[in-house]
Structure formats: structure tokens, C-alpha cells
Amino acid sequence: MKQAAITAVGHYVPEKRLTNADLEQMVDTSDEWIRTRTGIRERRIAADDEATSDMAAEAARELIRKNGVDPAAIDAIVVGTVTPDMLFPATACLIQEKIGAENAWGFDLSAACSGFMYALATGARFIESGQHEKVLVVGADTMSSIIDYEDRSTCILFGDGAGAVLLEPDDEYGVTDIEQGIDATDWEQLCMLAGGSRRPASPETVEKKLHVLRQDGRPVFKRAVSKMAEITEGIMERGDLAAEDVRYLVPHQANERIISATADSVGLPMERVMLNIDRYGNTTAATIPLCLADYEDDLRPGDNLVLVAFGGGFTWSAAHIRWAYNGLDV
Ligand code: COA
């Protein structure tokens, strides 16, 4: 069976930076508190006329430009996001139109911070089954559109961005193993309550600020630490990977303390952990492809990567990838 290899990467972050110093002017917080509790220094914020499909299309355009990909050859577009431009049409449809992928079909899927991983798992199946030759997998979120900038416990964490990878069939390299899970126990600890069919938008939902992300940070933190460690260990065991076999751990970027606890649990030093939370914060579905874009020059074909994410739902996923892309050719 063919494997789904990542053969191209693209990314996009908005120009505007929201620094810890800016947040000190907005809520009762400090640069020191944010840095020591989360590892974040600044995040990017979309422009007023910029939505998720705009950022995702920019990431896809970079991927296309750098690798000479013909947009018309893309068979499918799978988008992980919790901040689509609107409930429908799907972000995938809007991206298809913006990048001229005229022969592609596609859809969005909702798995919060695990969104890119779920999209990767789904896209990989289309390649492995032989149904498709080129699948564009996107993780993109405009978190600033659902954040309450008066809530100091959440507004310091999140930022906006988009990342994309291209999957193509390969005999040797690619997604070697991927697992995912869900558990809705205590889902209220991380959610957005209004704007769906249970609580459609009304003056009351607006007045009660139910259209923003709410999170009970401490229990979510604990759950993230234990699940990320458990599934990272599991995927390494199944792939017979010792710590020294792993070129990079590629963790979802929610909190640097969660990331270092995960790395510790499998004996990986931080030099072999992809980290950019200091510059982007938590961009939800975009964190993992943004990491891949930042570190791609450092990767060589055959490198073992362990990807891991945990998020609202609750959702989680871990993968073992043998890297195929060398920045120029497969
Ligand atoms: N600035 C200053 N103080 C703050 C603050 C801020 N921005 N946010 C919260 N605090 C205060 C709290 O009010 C609390 O004060 P109290 O002790 O007087 O009640 C204190 O800091 C500690 O709060 P706590 O929530 O226990 O802090 P924490 O160490 O757990 O860090 C988070 C808070 C949000 C950074 C952390 O819980 C976290 O990262 N959670 C998970 C995030 C996550 O992974 N989310 C997405 C899953 S994908």
C-alpha cells in the first residue's frame, strides 16, 4: 500500500502583532506572568477584512508557489478549523475558489486544536486507498474572532494563522501511523456555547458573551498534560521508536509547560521539540503545520517525526511520520 507523504508545506500569519506589552494595557496581566506560565511573547491578529479562508488560501499559495504545484491537479481540500468564515459554505469551498483548484472537492472538519491532525488522518486515507493523488490538508483558525479581550485567562493564549501541507503517494515515506480519539466528558471546560443550533445568536447570547471561547484553564491543562504524554508514548512504542530515533516531536502549541512535560515523558530534549509558541501563541488547528513550515529547512527525507495534539471536545491525535520532503523535490 502507498503511504501519504507530505511533499510540500506552506504557511501564513497576519502582519499585526499583539505583544504581551499590548495585553498589559488591555487586561490585568504582566509580560512576566504570561511568559512564565505559557511561554508566549506575542501572537498574530488577522486584519479586519481577513478571515480564515483568506489566511488558508495564502498558506496554500505559498505551498503552490514554492513547489510548482498545479492547483488544477489538487484532488481534494480537507480543512481543520473551528473558526470558518461562516457556517456554510465550507472554508474548503472558499479556498478552492481563491486558489483556482478547479478540480478539487473538499470539506471542513471540526476538532478544535486537533483539527489539523484529523484533517491529516482523513487526507491520508484518500491517498492510501488510491482514490486521490494530491490532497491539500489545511489547519487554519482566526481565534481573535472568538476571543473575549476582557478575559485575561484566555485572551493571552490565542492567535491567528494558517498552515497547509500537500499529501501525495509514496512507497517509502509518509504517515506511518496515526491515531485519534474523542471524549466529551466535561466538554464544558473548553467550548463556545452560542452560535450553533442549541443557542442560536440572539440579543441575550450576545449580552451574556456566549459567542466567545470559554475555558477552565487548570483542569484542561492537567488533562492535556496526561493525554499528550500517554499518546506520545503509545505512538512511539507502536513504531518501535526510542527517543534517539525521533528527529523532532511536533506538539500542538497550547502552553510551553504542556509541551515540555510531554517531551520529558518520552525522554526527548527540548532541542528536538518544534517550538514557536513564543511568536504565535495557540493558533488552534494551525499550530502543527506552522511548526512544520518553520522547521522544514532542518528536516531530511527519512527523518522520524512524532506529531501530537489535544484540544476541545475533547479531541486528541498522535502520528508517526517519516518525512519525505526536502524542500525541493520528493
Ligand atoms: N495574568 C495574570 N494572572 C492571571 C492571568 C493572567 N493573564 N490569568 C489567570 N491569572 C491568575 C488567576 O486568576 C489565578 O489567580 P488566583 O490564584 O488569585 O485565583 C492565578 O493566575 C492562577 O490561575 P490558573 O488558572 O491556576 O493558572 P495556570 O497556571 O493554570 O495557568 C493557563 C493558566 C490558562 C495558562 C493554563 O491553565 C493553561 O495553559 N491551560 C490549558 C490551556 C490549553 O491547553 N488550552 C487549549 C487546549 S488545546
Boltz pocket constraint, residues with backbone or C-beta under 6 A from the ligand:
constraints:
  - pocket:
      binder: B
      contacts: [[A, 28], [A, 29], [A, 30], [A, 33], [A, 34], [A, 37], [A, 38], [A, 113], [A, 152], [A, 153], [A, 156], [A, 216], [A, 217], [A, 218], [A, 220], [A, 221], [A, 224], [A, 254], [A, 255], [A, 258], [A, 310], [A, 311], [A, 312]]
      max_distance: 6.0
